[in-house]
Amino acid sequence: MNRKQYIQENPLCEVHLSIDRYVDCTFGGVLDHIVGLPSNGAKFNPDNLMTLCPECHNRKSGLEQHESCLVQYREVEGEKERIIERLAKYLV
């Protein structure tokens, strides 16, 4: 799945959506890899992707820099929800 297709199917920031806020990421949004490509994350696997607004993507990137990696393993089951929940705490 490519960026355009994923964002067309998931146009809202998934972190904001988790707290019932709607931020359209159709233009200017970021297709984020839950497990980064340098950490052997799957490039086109929809289970390893999430739509983020620039604010949430920057926050996630900052956390990753300070904690080495938010997701330590290639297995991503449940990690997306954990990351979304953690980032949503900064929005309230």
C-alpha positions in Angstrom: 0.0 0.0 0.0 1.4 3.4 -0.9 1.1 6.8 0.9 -1.6 8.1 -1.3 -3.8 5.1 -1.0 -3.4 4.8 2.8 -4.2 8.5 3.4 -7.2 8.4 1.1 -8.6 5.5 3.2 -7.4 7.1 6.5 -7.5 10.9 6.0 -7.7 11.9 9.7 -4.9 12.1 12.2 -5.3 8.9 14.1 -4.1 10.4 17.4 -6.6 13.2 17.3 -9.3 10.9 16.1 -8.8 8.8 19.3 -10.0 11.7 21.3 -12.9 12.6 18.9 -11.1 15.5 17.2 -11.0 15.6 13.5 -7.8 16.8 11.8 -7.8 16.3 8.1 -4.4 15.1 6.9 -5.3 14.7 3.2 -2.8 17.5 2.4 0.2 17.9 4.6 -0.3 14.9 6.7 2.4 12.3 7.4 2.2 8.6 6.7 4.1 7.3 9.7 5.8 3.9 10.1 5.1 2.5 13.6 8.3 0.5 13.4 10.7 2.7 11.4 12.3 1.5 8.3 15.8 1.6 9.8 14.5 -0.8 12.5 13.3 -3.2 9.7 9.7 -2.0 9.8 7.5 -3.1 6.9 7.4 -0.3 4.4 4.0 -1.1 2.8 2.2 -3.2 5.5 -0.9 -1.3 6.5 -0.5 -2.7 10.0 2.8 -0.7 10.3 1.3 2.6 9.1 -0.7 5.4 10.6 -1.8 8.8 9.5 -0.5 11.7 11.7 -0.8 15.4 11.5 2.5 17.3 11.6 2.1 18.1 15.3 1.6 14.4 16.3 4.4 13.2 14.0 6.8 15.7 15.5 5.9 14.6 19.0 6.3 10.9 18.1 9.7 11.6 16.4 10.8 13.5 19.5 9.8 10.7 21.8 11.6 8.2 19.6 14.8 10.3 19.7 14.7 10.4 23.5 13.7 6.7 24.0 15.7 5.2 21.1 12.6 3.6 19.7 9.0 3.6 20.8 8.5 0.1 19.3 11.3 -2.3 20.2 10.3 -5.2 18.0 9.2 -5.9 14.5 5.9 -7.2 15.8 3.5 -4.3 15.8 0.3 -6.0 17.1 -1.2 -3.6 19.7 1.7 -1.1 19.3 -0.3 1.3 17.2 -3.0 1.6 19.9 -0.3 2.0 22.6 1.4 4.8 20.7 -1.8 6.6 19.9 -2.9 6.4 23.5 0.5 7.8 24.6 0.5 10.7 22.1 -3.2 11.6 22.8 -2.2 12.4 26.4 -0.4 15.4 25.1 -3.5 16.7 23.4 -5.8 17.0 26.4 
